[in-house]
Amino acid sequence: MRTKLKYPIVARSGGHSYEGFGIGDKDCYLVVDLANLNKIIIDVNSQTAVVGPGNRLEPIYNKTSEHMFAFPAGTCPWVGVGGLITGGGFGYLNRKFGMSSDNILDAQIVLANGTVVHSAKKHPEIFWSIQGAGNAGYGIAPLLFSVMNKLGSNIHPNITFLIRIAPEYLSIRGIYIGSANELQNHIQEFVKLSKPKNITYTENTLYHALVDGMEGTEIKGKVNEIGRHGTAFVHRGFLYHMEIKITVNSEISEMCLQEFDNFSQEFRRNYA
Ligand SMILES: Cc1cc2nc3c(=O)[nH]c(=O)nc-3n(C[C@H](O)[C@H](O)[C@H](O)COP(=O)(O)OP(=O)(O)OC[C@H]3O[C@@H](n4cnc5c(N)ncnc54)[C@H](O)[C@@H]3O)c2cc1C
């Protein structure tokens, strides 16, 4: 027997939507959990992979690294690939390889009317939309940002920095795709100008560097080579990606949350 449901339907991939969109953000949504659509098939010859949208990033990083491949995606290994890619997908390899969504070759999707489109690539407007249309203490930082602004996109594309500004410290971590020796040459100017208190270089596999996880402000490279209208991901032509987080503990007051909200609204008004 077929019954027409009155509930709106949402897909959930990794459940990492900040806004709770993976569960509809309010009551009475029918949630389609994609967790079992989790195949990862790697074709070594064509250097491509078929990935189910229920995967989180960790197994993708794991499987691709087994073949010495990499996929440019998020810094948090537990984000779902479904929500990440539809939102663009930023992380350590963006400067070199672009957004996650720039690396999608094709997709099979179910339209709102239940029709299955086996190759989104054959429907340019659908393909365009899945490429990033979205899913739904600064005191000590000026020197650092002025150095970043000065060097700008001249920073080598194999480097992505993440700047972490916390109440107690300011740190810059990053990934260089290559050896520690090469990196030291490429960041001489940056080190000279930004005068860090100490520096460490660690050689590691990409998998471990990514799964260790780091978050902060990133500097963009390859992402900006595509125009604002090239794909559905419109946030191009900028130097930084910025993620502002608040950790809630017993000392956070309502006033503090309100100030944070005011800050983010003013920031968006002035800069977004
Ligand atoms: C701790 C944390 C760290 C993060 N780090 C990064 C990062 O490094 N880089 C980055 O780019 N983003 C990052 N994000 C943001 C994250 O990419 C987005 O919140 C993304 O939407 C989460 O995707 P998800 O599949 O895990 O979430 P979900 O809640 O499952 O889904 C998010 C949205 O996408 C829709 N959706 C999911 N799968 C599909 C599908 N297959 N088809 C259609 N719609 C779908 C859902 O309906 C929902 O609207 C982070 C988020 C968190 C919470």
The ligand as a Gaussian input file, in Angstrom:
#p B3LYP/6-31G(d) Opt

LIG

0 1
 C       33.592000      19.340000      13.886000
 C       33.361000      19.813000      12.457000
 C       34.448000      20.008000      11.646000
 C       34.258000      20.429000      10.323000
 N       35.345000      20.582000       9.515000
 C       35.164000      20.902000       8.216000
 C       36.268000      20.985000       7.317000
 O       37.400000      20.781000       7.685000
 N       36.018000      21.312000       6.029000
 C       34.746000      21.546000       5.571000
 O       34.586000      21.831000       4.379000
 N       33.693000      21.507000       6.392000
 C       33.874000      21.171000       7.695000
 N       32.808000      21.133000       8.522000
 C       31.504000      21.519000       8.004000
 C       30.858000      20.328000       7.313000
 O       31.468000      20.062000       6.063000
 C       29.390000      20.644000       7.046000
 O       28.740000      20.889000       8.260000
 C       28.746000      19.518000       6.283000
 O       27.454000      19.912000       5.887000
 C       28.643000      18.253000       7.129000
 O       28.299000      17.192000       6.315000
 P       27.729000      15.846000       6.956000
 O       27.390000      14.963000       5.820000
 O       28.648000      15.331000       8.015000
 O       26.466000      16.394000       7.733000
 P       24.915000      16.052000       7.655000
 O       24.358000      16.722000       8.860000
 O       24.683000      14.592000       7.497000
 O       24.454000      16.772000       6.327000
 C       24.627000      18.177000       6.160000
 C       23.656000      18.686000       5.076000
 O       23.961000      18.076000       3.824000
 C       22.824000      17.348000       3.347000
 N       23.329000      16.104000       2.779000
 C       24.197000      15.218000       3.342000
 N       24.432000      14.220000       2.501000
 C       23.696000      14.456000       1.376000
 C       23.513000      13.776000       0.143000
 N       24.160000      12.652000      -0.118000
 N       22.667000      14.295000      -0.742000
 C       22.010000      15.450000      -0.492000
 N       22.154000      16.162000       0.649000
 C       22.981000      15.668000       1.563000
 C       21.971000      17.095000       4.587000
 O       20.599000      16.930000       4.256000
 C       22.196000      18.354000       5.372000
 O       21.420000      19.419000       4.857000
 C       32.946000      20.692000       9.843000
 C       31.848000      20.490000      10.685000
 C       32.054000      20.055000      11.985000
 C       30.868000      19.842000      12.883000

